[in-house]
Amino acid sequence: MSAPAPSSVCIDDDRFLPLIESVLTEHNLRAEIIHFCQQAESDFRACWQWLDDRDSPCPLAETALTLAVNELSKRVSHIHAFHGCRVVPDSSYCANGILPLAREWIETEIIKWIGILPPLGSPADRLMQDYLHSYSGKVCAVKSLRVYQENGGYGHALGSETLRNILRLHDPKALKRFLQTGEPSIIEFLIPVPALDVKVWQNFVSDMLRIWLSQQVDFVRPGSDPSLGGIVLSRKVPHEWLVRRYLCDDRGKLTGRICSCGSED
């Protein structure tokens, strides 16, 4: 696995916040943004939302975001992402990368553990169909390993969690067997910025702006932590993007073990 590129950006890493600072300073926006946010709580909240309110977007935030998206795309080569999964001994992810969700995979896994697919219209079947409708052909990840851990490691390992919930609904004994196999893991990988959908890159830069702003202005942040959001890719994650694998316990907490292609570092 290759080492992170010097210009890779991780939401958890404060080293890259000076990139935001320099972009805004170079274009004479830093002081204006901080002054604007300090004027009134209502204006500050509008600025903090960074275009989330489509009915009344903040012009200053819109300008800053557009500028940061354009400038950082020239200075940043990769972003870090984290994919939760259960790795079995014969896993081929190091050779083949992380493959998008396929109906065949989840149906095969259900049959492997239960013997048959859940009856049509059952709670387990509805869960499976909803999951496939939302994520078929996609790879899901999160931006922040820290937030992943703060949330108990759950909520973002969508394939394993969905399979676990289907087994829980349909066959608790199969669930028990499932939880005794594989290693709960978080795989870190690097995504080249040009490979990101425009909206995904905009959201990532928006989160960096929010984190930078939170360190400039003394306030109580409205809403959730910006780094909590996910990243959805409509393609496979090739093996050359992979960085490392963190092993977790069954509650999703890091064990301290870090692996590279199945071998401990």
C-alpha positions as CSV (number, residue, x, y, z in Angstrom):
1,M,0.0,0.0,0.0
2,S,1.3,3.4,-0.9
3,A,1.9,6.1,1.8
4,P,-0.4,9.2,1.8
5,A,0.6,11.9,-0.7
6,P,2.0,15.1,0.8
7,S,-1.1,17.1,-0.4
8,S,-3.7,14.6,0.9
9,V,-6.3,16.1,3.3
10,C,-7.9,14.4,6.2
11,I,-10.8,16.0,8.1
12,D,-9.2,14.9,11.4
13,D,-5.9,16.6,10.6
14,D,-5.5,20.2,11.6
15,R,-2.3,20.5,9.5
16,F,-4.4,21.3,6.5
17,L,-6.6,24.1,8.0
18,P,-3.8,26.6,7.0
19,L,-4.8,25.8,3.4
20,I,-8.2,27.3,4.1
21,E,-6.6,30.2,6.0
22,S,-4.3,31.0,3.1
23,V,-7.0,30.9,0.4
24,L,-9.3,33.2,2.3
25,T,-6.4,35.6,3.3
26,E,-5.1,35.8,-0.3
27,H,-8.5,36.9,-1.5
28,N,-9.2,39.3,1.4
29,L,-12.1,37.3,2.8
30,R,-10.7,36.0,6.1
31,A,-11.3,39.2,8.1
32,E,-14.7,39.8,6.5
33,I,-16.0,36.3,7.3
34,I,-14.9,36.5,10.9
35,H,-16.4,40.0,11.3
36,F,-19.6,38.9,9.7
37,C,-20.0,35.9,12.0
38,Q,-19.4,38.0,15.1
39,Q,-22.2,40.5,14.4
40,A,-25.3,38.6,15.3
41,E,-26.3,35.0,16.2
42,S,-28.9,34.9,13.4
43,D,-26.4,36.0,10.8
44,F,-23.8,33.7,12.2
45,R,-26.1,30.7,12.0
46,A,-26.8,31.6,8.3
47,C,-23.1,31.7,7.6
48,W,-22.4,28.5,9.5
49,Q,-25.0,26.6,7.5
50,W,-22.9,27.2,4.3
51,L,-25.6,27.1,1.7
52,D,-27.7,24.4,3.4
53,D,-30.6,26.9,3.5
54,R,-31.4,27.1,-0.2
55,D,-34.2,29.7,0.3
56,S,-31.8,32.3,1.8
57,P,-28.2,31.4,1.1
58,C,-25.5,33.6,2.7
59,P,-23.7,35.5,-0.2
60,L,-20.4,35.7,1.7
61,A,-20.5,31.9,2.5
62,E,-21.4,31.2,-1.2
63,T,-18.4,33.3,-2.3
64,A,-16.0,31.7,0.2
65,L,-17.1,28.1,-0.7
66,T,-16.8,28.6,-4.4
67,L,-13.4,30.2,-4.0
68,A,-12.2,27.4,-1.6
69,V,-13.5,24.6,-3.9
70,N,-11.7,26.0,-6.9
71,E,-8.4,26.9,-5.2
72,L,-8.1,23.7,-3.1
73,S,-8.7,21.5,-6.1
74,K,-5.4,23.0,-7.4
75,R,-3.5,22.3,-4.1
76,V,-5.0,19.1,-2.8
77,S,-4.3,15.8,-4.6
78,H,-6.3,13.3,-2.4
79,I,-8.7,13.1,0.5
80,H,-8.8,10.4,3.2
81,A,-11.9,8.2,3.7
82,F,-12.7,5.3,6.0
83,H,-14.8,2.3,5.1
84,G,-16.2,0.0,7.8
85,C,-16.5,-3.7,7.1
86,R,-15.8,-7.2,8.4
87,V,-12.8,-8.8,6.9
88,V,-12.7,-12.6,6.5
89,P,-9.5,-14.6,6.2
90,D,-9.9,-15.2,2.5
91,S,-10.8,-11.6,1.7
92,S,-9.4,-10.4,-1.6
93,Y,-9.8,-6.6,-0.9
94,C,-6.0,-6.1,-1.0
95,A,-5.8,-7.5,-4.5
96,N,-9.2,-6.3,-5.8
97,G,-9.9,-3.2,-3.8
98,I,-13.3,-2.4,-2.2
99,L,-16.1,-3.4,-4.6
100,P,-19.5,-1.5,-4.9
101,L,-22.5,-3.1,-3.3
102,A,-24.1,-5.7,-5.6
103,R,-27.5,-7.4,-5.1
104,E,-25.8,-10.7,-5.8
105,W,-23.4,-10.2,-2.8
106,I,-26.0,-9.4,-0.2
107,E,-28.3,-12.2,-1.4
108,T,-25.5,-14.7,-1.4
109,E,-24.5,-13.7,2.1
110,I,-28.0,-14.0,3.4
111,I,-28.4,-17.5,1.9
112,K,-25.0,-18.4,3.3
113,W,-26.1,-17.6,6.8
114,I,-29.8,-18.3,6.7
115,G,-30.3,-20.8,3.9
116,I,-33.0,-18.8,2.1
117,L,-33.9,-15.2,1.4
118,P,-36.4,-13.5,3.7
119,P,-40.0,-13.8,2.6
120,L,-41.2,-11.0,0.3
121,G,-42.7,-8.1,2.3
122,S,-41.2,-9.3,5.6
123,P,-39.3,-6.7,7.7
124,A,-36.0,-8.3,6.7
125,D,-36.9,-8.2,3.0
126,R,-38.0,-4.5,3.2
127,L,-34.7,-3.7,4.9
128,M,-32.7,-5.4,2.2
129,Q,-34.7,-3.8,-0.6
130,D,-34.4,-0.3,0.9
131,Y,-30.6,-0.8,1.3
132,L,-30.2,-2.0,-2.3
133,H,-32.3,0.9,-3.5
134,S,-30.1,3.5,-1.8
135,Y,-26.7,1.9,-2.2
136,S,-26.6,-0.6,-5.0
137,G,-23.5,0.0,-7.2
138,K,-21.9,2.3,-4.5
139,V,-19.1,2.2,-1.9
140,C,-19.9,4.1,1.3
141,A,-17.3,5.6,3.6
142,V,-16.9,8.4,6.2
143,K,-14.6,11.4,6.4
144,S,-13.5,11.1,10.0
145,L,-12.0,8.2,11.9
146,R,-12.4,10.2,15.1
147,V,-16.2,10.7,14.7
148,Y,-16.6,7.1,13.7
149,Q,-15.1,6.1,17.0
150,E,-17.1,8.7,19.0
151,N,-20.3,7.1,17.5
152,G,-19.2,3.6,18.7
153,G,-18.1,2.5,15.3
154,Y,-21.6,2.1,14.1
155,G,-23.8,3.8,11.6
156,H,-21.2,3.8,8.7
157,A,-20.3,0.1,8.0
158,L,-23.4,-0.1,5.9
159,G,-22.9,-3.5,4.3
160,S,-22.0,-5.4,7.4
161,E,-24.6,-3.5,9.6
162,T,-27.4,-4.1,7.1
163,L,-26.5,-7.8,6.9
164,R,-26.4,-8.0,10.7
165,N,-29.8,-6.3,11.0
166,I,-31.3,-8.6,8.4
167,L,-30.0,-11.7,10.3
168,R,-31.3,-10.2,13.6
169,L,-34.8,-9.8,12.1
170,H,-34.9,-13.2,10.4
171,D,-32.6,-15.6,12.3
172,P,-31.0,-14.5,15.6
173,K,-29.0,-17.8,15.7
174,A,-27.5,-17.0,12.3
175,L,-26.6,-13.5,13.6
176,K,-24.7,-15.1,16.5
177,R,-22.7,-17.2,14.1
178,F,-22.1,-14.2,11.9
179,L,-20.7,-12.1,14.7
180,Q,-18.1,-14.9,15.5
181,T,-16.5,-14.6,12.0
182,G,-14.3,-12.1,10.4
183,E,-12.5,-9.1,11.9
184,P,-14.5,-5.8,12.4
185,S,-12.3,-3.3,10.6
186,I,-12.0,0.2,9.2
187,I,-10.1,0.5,5.9
188,E,-8.5,3.8,5.3
189,F,-8.0,4.8,1.7
190,L,-7.1,7.9,-0.4
191,I,-9.4,9.2,-3.1
192,P,-7.9,11.4,-5.9
193,V,-9.7,14.7,-6.0
194,P,-10.4,14.4,-9.7
195,A,-12.2,11.1,-9.0
196,L,-14.7,12.7,-6.7
197,D,-18.2,13.8,-7.8
198,V,-18.4,17.6,-7.8
199,K,-21.0,17.6,-5.0
200,V,-18.9,15.3,-2.8
201,W,-15.9,17.6,-3.2
202,Q,-18.0,20.6,-2.4
203,N,-19.3,19.0,0.8
204,F,-15.8,18.0,1.8
205,V,-14.5,21.6,1.4
206,S,-17.6,23.0,3.1
207,D,-16.8,20.8,6.1
208,M,-13.2,22.0,6.2
209,L,-14.5,25.6,6.1
210,R,-16.8,24.9,9.0
211,I,-14.0,23.3,11.0
212,W,-11.7,26.3,10.3
213,L,-14.4,28.8,11.2
214,S,-15.1,27.0,14.5
215,Q,-11.5,27.7,15.5
216,Q,-11.7,31.4,14.7
217,V,-15.0,32.4,16.4
218,D,-16.0,31.8,20.0
219,F,-19.5,30.3,19.8
220,V,-21.7,27.3,20.4
221,R,-21.8,25.5,17.1
222,P,-25.3,24.8,15.8
223,G,-26.1,21.4,14.3
224,S,-23.9,18.3,14.2
225,D,-20.2,17.9,13.7
226,P,-19.5,18.6,10.1
227,S,-17.1,15.7,9.8
228,L,-19.8,13.2,10.6
229,G,-21.1,13.1,7.1
230,G,-20.4,10.2,4.7
231,I,-18.8,9.9,1.3
232,V,-20.5,7.8,-1.4
233,L,-18.6,6.6,-4.4
234,S,-20.3,5.3,-7.5
235,R,-17.3,3.1,-8.4
236,K,-14.9,0.6,-6.9
237,V,-12.0,1.6,-4.6
238,P,-9.0,0.2,-6.4
239,H,-6.3,-1.6,-4.3
240,E,-3.7,1.1,-5.0
241,W,-5.9,3.7,-3.1
242,L,-5.7,1.6,0.1
243,V,-3.6,2.9,3.0
244,R,-4.1,0.7,6.1
245,R,-6.7,-1.4,8.0
246,Y,-7.6,-0.6,11.6
247,L,-9.0,-3.6,13.6
248,C,-11.9,-3.0,16.0
249,D,-13.6,-5.0,18.7
250,D,-17.3,-6.1,18.3
251,R,-18.4,-2.8,19.6
252,G,-16.6,-0.9,16.9
253,K,-13.8,0.5,19.1
254,L,-10.2,0.5,17.8
255,T,-8.0,-2.3,19.3
256,G,-4.7,-0.6,18.4
257,R,-3.9,-3.2,15.8
258,I,-3.2,-1.9,12.3
259,C,-2.8,-4.2,9.3
260,S,-1.5,-3.8,5.8
261,C,-2.9,-6.3,3.3
262,G,-3.7,-8.8,6.0
263,S,-0.3,-8.5,7.8
264,E,0.3,-6.7,11.1
265,D,2.5,-3.6,10.8
